[in-house]
Structures are given as C-alpha cells and as structure tokens.
Amino acid sequence: MSPSEACAEMGKEICPGRRAFLKTSVLAGTAALLTGIPLLSYVIAPALTKGTGKWIDFGPVDRLKPGEIEMLSYEFLVKGGWCDDLGASPAPELYS
C-alpha cells in the first residue's frame, strides 16, 4: 500500500509526505540555529570578559613611613558576568 492510498483510506484531506516533513524539519532547524546562536552568546559572553586593572589611590605618600610595611585595606566593586559584588581586600604595601 502506497502512502497516497493510505491517506485516501483514512479519509484525510492533508497527508504530508516525506518531502514536507524534511522541509519542515530543515526550516525549524534553521530557525532554531538562527535564534540559538545569539542567545547562547548572550549567556556565555559575560563569563569570557576580563576585568580591567586600575590604580587605587590610598592617599598621600608622605603619610607612610619609609622602610615599614603598613596594611592598607580598600573596598572594590567586582563587576562579574551576571552580578556585581562588593569585596574587600587588604593591600600590604612596602615603601622604601
């Protein structure tokens, strides 16, 4: 029994064949690919970005004593991929 005979026997007006199935599959796959690439890059891109280093001003240099180590602490904002965190870090400095 051929597919057209089976469709006629079932009494259906629309009976898509293999070509229609393949055409629909290719179109759906293309649409998924076209929308999936930007969405995937939107999710992954923040994790791949590097942080930028910058100088931190601790005040005037003449406030520090030469030859001594003094612990200076500061707070910084970590701009992560999806969230911002406030962190604190000690910065041991040796001025000579």
C-alpha positions, 0 to 999 in steps of 0.5 A: 500500500502506497502512502497516497492510498493510505491517506485516501483510506483514512479519509484525510484531506492533508497527508504530508509526505516525506518531502514536507516533513524534511522541509519542515524539519530543515526550516525549524532547524534553521530557525532554531540555529538562527535564534540559538546562536545569539542567545547562547552568546548572550549567556556565555559572553559575560563569563569570557570578559576580563576585568580591567586593572586600575590604580587605587589611590590610598592617599598621600605618600608622605603619610607612610613611613619609609622602610615599614610595611603598613596594611592598607585595606580598600573596598572594590566593586567586582563587576562579574558576568551576571552580578556585581559584588562588593569585596574587600581586600587588604593591600600590604604595601612596602615603601622604601 
